[in-house]
Amino acid sequence: MLESNIRVPVQEPRNTHVAGQCCASIREMLSRVGDKWSVLIVTILSDEPLRFNELRRRIEGISQRMLTRTLRELERDGLVTRTVTPTTPPSVEYALTSLGHTLLEPVRALVLWTQANYADVSKAQQKFDRLQKKRATSW
């Protein structure tokens, strides 16, 4: 076959990083769903809907204010629903939405990566800190 008879589509090189087109949306979403409290809340709600105080008991170290704020942000983003039952006192339950459930796979992957690599990251941090300390004292 002659070269002129072979048609190979020419693909232009793709520049996937066009200034301002992707970074802002990625940064915005990661700041909202990638913080430690959101990841923990999504993980905990993956099993069952929970009331506010039960969520707070399961998340060590979170303040009432931070839990309220994070739940509102997750609700605003369509990842969590808030259901109020008119009892005395009112009962409020939080659950993942179908969109929230789509976040479980990447969150679980991150959790698994963390469990598999935490010791190595910790060693690297300790080594870095020792070198920084050594550099600071040698000045």
C-alpha positions as CSV (number, residue, x, y, z in Angstrom):
1,M,0.0,0.0,0.0
2,L,1.2,3.4,-0.8
3,E,1.6,6.0,2.0
4,S,-0.8,8.3,0.3
5,N,-3.6,5.6,0.6
6,I,-3.2,5.4,4.4
7,R,-5.2,7.9,6.3
8,V,-4.2,8.3,9.9
9,P,-6.1,10.9,11.8
10,V,-3.8,13.5,13.2
11,Q,-4.7,14.5,16.7
12,E,-3.6,17.9,17.9
13,P,-1.8,17.7,21.2
14,R,-4.2,18.3,24.0
15,N,-3.4,20.9,26.6
16,T,-5.6,19.8,29.5
17,H,-4.6,22.7,31.6
18,V,-6.0,25.8,30.1
19,A,-5.6,28.8,32.5
20,G,-8.7,29.5,34.4
21,Q,-10.9,26.8,32.8
22,C,-10.5,23.9,35.1
23,C,-8.6,24.9,38.1
24,A,-11.2,27.1,39.7
25,S,-14.0,24.5,39.6
26,I,-11.6,21.7,40.8
27,R,-10.2,23.8,43.6
28,E,-13.8,24.8,44.7
29,M,-15.1,21.2,44.7
30,L,-12.0,19.8,46.5
31,S,-12.1,22.5,49.1
32,R,-15.7,21.6,49.9
33,V,-15.7,17.8,49.6
34,G,-12.1,17.1,50.3
35,D,-11.8,18.5,53.8
36,K,-11.4,16.1,56.6
37,W,-14.9,16.7,58.1
38,S,-16.7,16.2,54.8
39,V,-14.9,13.0,54.1
40,L,-15.7,11.6,57.5
41,I,-19.3,12.7,57.3
42,V,-19.8,11.1,53.9
43,T,-18.1,7.9,55.1
44,I,-20.2,7.7,58.2
45,L,-23.5,8.4,56.4
46,S,-22.7,5.7,53.8
47,D,-24.0,3.1,56.2
48,E,-27.3,4.7,57.3
49,P,-29.0,8.0,57.9
50,L,-28.2,9.5,61.3
51,R,-29.3,12.2,63.6
52,F,-27.1,15.1,64.4
53,N,-26.0,14.1,67.8
54,E,-25.2,10.5,66.7
55,L,-23.0,12.0,63.9
56,R,-21.3,14.2,66.4
57,R,-20.6,11.2,68.7
58,R,-19.1,9.2,65.9
59,I,-16.7,12.0,64.8
60,E,-14.0,12.5,67.3
61,G,-12.9,16.1,67.7
62,I,-15.6,17.9,65.7
63,S,-17.3,20.8,67.3
64,Q,-21.1,21.4,67.1
65,R,-20.5,24.5,65.0
66,M,-18.2,22.8,62.5
67,L,-20.5,19.8,62.1
68,T,-23.5,22.2,61.5
69,R,-21.5,24.2,59.0
70,T,-20.2,21.1,57.2
71,L,-23.6,19.5,57.0
72,R,-25.1,22.7,55.6
73,E,-22.4,22.9,52.9
74,L,-22.9,19.2,52.0
75,E,-26.7,19.8,51.8
76,R,-26.1,22.9,49.7
77,D,-24.0,20.9,47.3
78,G,-26.7,18.2,47.0
79,L,-24.7,15.5,48.7
80,V,-26.7,15.3,51.9
81,T,-30.4,15.6,52.7
82,R,-31.8,17.0,56.0
83,T,-35.1,15.6,57.1
84,V,-37.0,17.2,60.0
85,T,-39.6,15.1,61.8
86,P,-42.1,17.3,63.7
87,T,-41.8,15.7,67.1
88,T,-41.0,17.3,70.5
89,P,-38.2,18.1,70.3
90,P,-37.9,18.0,66.5
91,S,-35.9,15.1,65.2
92,V,-33.4,16.0,62.4
93,E,-31.8,13.2,60.3
94,Y,-29.1,13.4,57.7
95,A,-28.6,11.0,54.8
96,L,-26.6,10.8,51.6
97,T,-28.3,11.7,48.4
98,S,-27.8,9.7,45.3
99,L,-25.2,12.3,44.3
100,G,-23.6,11.8,47.7
101,H,-23.4,8.1,47.1
102,T,-21.3,8.7,43.9
103,L,-18.7,10.3,46.1
104,L,-18.2,7.1,48.1
105,E,-16.0,5.4,45.6
106,P,-13.3,8.1,45.5
107,V,-13.6,8.7,49.2
108,R,-13.1,5.0,49.9
109,A,-10.1,4.9,47.5
110,L,-8.6,7.8,49.4
111,V,-9.2,6.1,52.8
112,L,-7.6,2.9,51.5
113,W,-4.6,4.8,50.1
114,T,-4.2,6.5,53.5
115,Q,-4.3,3.2,55.3
116,A,-1.8,1.7,53.0
117,N,0.6,4.6,52.9
118,Y,0.2,6.4,56.3
119,A,3.4,4.8,57.8
120,D,5.5,5.8,54.7
121,V,4.1,9.4,54.8
122,S,4.8,9.6,58.5
123,K,8.4,8.4,58.0
124,A,8.9,10.9,55.2
125,Q,7.6,13.7,57.4
126,Q,9.9,12.8,60.3
127,K,12.9,12.6,57.9
128,F,12.0,16.0,56.5
129,D,11.5,17.6,59.9
130,R,14.9,16.2,61.1
131,L,16.6,17.7,58.0
132,Q,14.8,21.0,58.5
133,K,15.9,21.1,62.2
134,K,19.4,20.2,61.2
135,R,19.4,23.0,58.6
136,A,18.0,25.5,61.0
137,T,20.7,24.7,63.6
138,S,23.6,24.9,61.1
139,W,22.9,28.5,60.1
